[in-house]
Amino acid sequence: MTLLDQDGVRLTLDGDAPDASVATVTLANAAKRNAQDFAMWRALAEAGRLLPGGVRVVVLRGEGPSFSAGLDRRAFTPEGFEGEPSFMDLAAREDAGDAAIAEFQEAFTWFRRNDLISVAAVQGHAIGAGFQLALACDLRVCAEDAQFAMRETSLGLVPDLTGTHPLVGLVGYARALEICVTGRLVRADEAERIGLANLVVSAADLDAATRDLAAAVTAAPRDAVIETKALLRGARDRTYDEQRAAERAAQGRRLRDLAGLAE
């Protein structure tokens, strides 16, 4: 069932709403290696708003040989995209484009909602904004030909599409700094070794491995998965004792629910 198909983004349900537990967001501009533009970001944000409440897993994938080659290079020209402000226009605004960038980030933030597990299926290039889109997801299954690179710093910019926080969390500050400031390629085998990739498989097995992971996630009770994700996401910002208290509170909610005592 297709809920959205516009501006290079397609949202489908694996089944009919409201019973579908898995949704797939596909970057559907293979001719341009799924290069991203402002319209695509708006469509990605809309996909998040359109998700039925029963969806538990969102798979993010790209058509063609690349997951996403990053931001469409037209963004770096004075003309920009037709009908859209250029980066130069944004820079000239009183807020230096802050409001516009916040809107762009909405395409990336919803993948980390506590009521969802998001899985990026990455093949070929995931460059710049493509890398950050993969980082927006909770989990990453990669084909053996996957290549990540953060090229923003090389262009005189910074990664600003929510990728820096998860990158540091996954690989640590020093490794994240080195990856960003050099702009080098991180290939699939290294990505798995340093924690960027949860799993690396052959390109032929990418879809099947992603489906298997989605099935494993949905096999567990939904409320327990939601509580567990919230616990883990908040762990870095809590002290050890604060995390112990959070665990107790979450378990209390689960026990009351299982006993039929939840409000």
GIRA-V461695 format. One record per pair of residues at least 6 apart in sequence whose ideal C-beta (glycine too) atoms are under 7 Angstrom apart, sorted by sequence separation. I is the first residue (numbers start at 0). J is the second residue. D is the distance in whole Angstrom. If there is no record, write none. Layout:
I/J/D ; I/J/D
This chain:
3/9/7 ; 13/19/6 ; 28/34/7 ; 61/67/5 ; 73/79/6 ; 74/80/7 ; 79/85/3 ; 90/96/6 ; 111/117/7 ; 133/139/6 ; 151/157/6 ; 190/196/4 ; 255/261/5 ; 3/10/4 ; 12/19/4 ; 26/33/4 ; 73/80/6 ; 78/85/7 ; 79/86/7 ; 89/96/3 ; 110/117/4 ; 151/158/5 ; 178/185/6 ; 1/9/7 ; 2/10/5 ; 13/21/4 ; 77/85/6 ; 125/133/5 ; 167/175/5 ; 191/199/5 ; 200/208/5 ; 216/224/7 ; 234/242/5 ; 237/245/6 ; 2/11/7 ; 149/158/6 ; 166/175/5 ; 187/196/6 ; 1/11/5 ; 2/12/7 ; 12/22/5 ; 13/23/7 ; 77/87/6 ; 89/99/5 ; 185/195/7 ; 198/208/6 ; 0/11/6 ; 11/22/7 ; 75/86/7 ; 188/199/7 ; 0/12/4 ; 10/22/6 ; 11/23/5 ; 74/86/6 ; 121/133/5 ; 187/199/5 ; 233/245/6 ; 10/24/5 ; 119/133/4 ; 0/15/6 ; 230/245/6 ; 0/16/7 ; 8/24/7 ; 9/25/4 ; 230/246/6 ; 119/136/4 ; 130/147/5 ; 8/26/7 ; 9/27/5 ; 118/136/6 ; 121/139/6 ; 130/148/6 ; 7/26/6 ; 8/27/7 ; 117/136/4 ; 130/149/5 ; 174/193/6 ; 230/249/6 ; 7/27/5 ; 117/137/5 ; 118/138/5 ; 119/139/5 ; 120/140/5 ; 121/141/5 ; 122/142/4 ; 125/145/7 ; 7/28/4 ; 116/137/5 ; 121/142/7 ; 123/144/6 ; 125/146/7 ; 158/179/6 ; 24/46/5 ; 116/138/7 ; 118/140/6 ; 122/144/6 ; 123/145/7 ; 124/146/5 ; 125/147/5 ; 126/148/5 ; 127/149/7 ; 122/145/6 ; 123/146/7 ; 127/150/5 ; 170/193/5 ; 226/249/5 ; 107/131/6 ; 111/135/7 ; 121/145/5 ; 126/150/6 ; 127/151/6 ; 170/194/6 ; 107/132/6 ; 110/135/4 ; 169/194/5 ; 170/195/6 ; 7/33/7 ; 110/136/5 ; 111/137/7 ; 135/161/6 ; 169/195/6 ; 226/252/7 ; 131/158/6 ; 152/179/5 ; 226/253/6 ; 22/50/6 ; 33/61/4 ; 107/135/4 ; 134/162/4 ; 152/180/5 ; 33/62/7 ; 131/160/4 ; 149/178/6 ; 153/182/4 ; 33/63/7 ; 131/161/6 ; 149/179/5 ; 152/182/6 ; 223/253/6 ; 8/39/6 ; 32/63/7 ; 131/162/3 ; 134/165/5 ; 222/253/7 ; 6/38/4 ; 7/39/5 ; 19/51/7 ; 22/54/5 ; 33/65/6 ; 35/67/6 ; 128/160/6 ; 130/162/6 ; 134/166/6 ; 150/182/5 ; 6/39/5 ; 20/53/6 ; 21/54/7 ; 24/57/6 ; 29/62/4 ; 32/65/4 ; 33/66/7 ; 34/67/7 ; 149/182/6 ; 8/42/4 ; 17/51/5 ; 19/53/6 ; 20/54/6 ; 29/63/3 ; 33/67/4 ; 34/68/5 ; 35/69/7 ; 148/182/6 ; 222/256/6 ; 6/41/7 ; 7/42/7 ; 8/43/6 ; 16/51/4 ; 17/52/7 ; 18/53/6 ; 19/54/6 ; 20/55/5 ; 21/56/5 ; 22/57/5 ; 23/58/5 ; 24/59/5 ; 25/60/5 ; 26/61/4 ; 27/62/5 ; 33/68/7 ; 34/69/7 ; 35/70/5 ; 36/71/5 ; 148/183/7 ; 6/42/4 ; 10/46/4 ; 17/53/5 ; 20/56/7 ; 26/62/7 ; 32/68/4 ; 34/70/7 ; 35/71/6 ; 148/184/5 ; 5/42/5 ; 21/58/7 ; 23/60/7 ; 25/62/6 ; 34/71/4 ; 148/185/7 ; 8/46/6 ; 36/74/7 ; 146/184/5 ; 147/185/4 ; 3/42/7 ; 10/49/6 ; 31/71/7 ; 146/186/6 ; 26/67/6 ; 3/45/6 ; 145/187/4 ; 3/46/5 ; 37/80/6 ; 144/187/7 ; 147/190/6 ; 36/80/5 ; 143/187/5 ; 142/187/7 ; 145/190/7 ; 3/49/6 ; 37/83/5 ; 141/187/5 ; 2/49/5 ; 147/195/7 ; 141/190/6 ; 59/110/7 ; 57/110/7 ; 107/160/5 ; 108/161/6 ; 107/161/4 ; 66/121/5 ; 141/196/4 ; 66/122/6 ; 68/124/5 ; 104/160/6 ; 139/195/6 ; 143/199/6 ; 66/123/6 ; 69/126/4 ; 70/127/6 ; 103/160/7 ; 104/161/5 ; 139/196/5 ; 140/197/6 ; 57/115/5 ; 59/117/6 ; 64/122/7 ; 65/123/4 ; 66/124/7 ; 67/125/6 ; 68/126/5 ; 69/127/3 ; 70/128/5 ; 139/197/6 ; 140/198/5 ; 141/199/5 ; 142/200/7 ; 143/201/6 ; 144/202/6 ; 56/115/7 ; 64/123/5 ; 65/124/4 ; 66/125/4 ; 69/128/5 ; 100/159/6 ; 138/197/5 ; 142/201/7 ; 143/202/6 ; 55/115/7 ; 56/116/5 ; 57/117/5 ; 58/118/5 ; 59/119/5 ; 60/120/4 ; 69/129/5 ; 140/200/7 ; 142/202/4 ; 44/105/4 ; 54/115/7 ; 55/116/7 ; 59/120/7 ; 67/128/7 ; 68/129/6 ; 44/106/5 ; 47/109/3 ; 56/118/6 ; 58/120/6 ; 67/129/3 ; 40/103/5 ; 43/106/4 ; 66/129/6 ; 142/205/5 ; 67/132/6 ; 140/205/7 ; 37/103/7 ; 40/106/4 ; 66/133/7 ; 168/235/6 ; 140/208/5 ; 140/209/5 ; 140/212/6 ; 59/132/7 ; 138/212/7 ; 59/136/6 ; 122/202/6 ; 69/150/7 ; 122/205/6 ; 120/205/6 ; 120/206/7 ; 120/209/4 ; 118/209/6 ; 32/124/7 ; 35/128/5 ; 118/212/6 ; 118/213/6 ; 116/216/5 ; 116/224/7 ; 114/225/6 ; 113/225/6 ; 116/228/7 ; 113/228/5 ; 113/229/5 ; 58/209/6 ; 58/213/6 ; 56/213/4 ; 56/216/5 ; 55/216/7 ; 56/217/6 ; 55/217/5 ; 55/221/6 ; 21/213/5 ; 21/217/7 ; 20/217/5
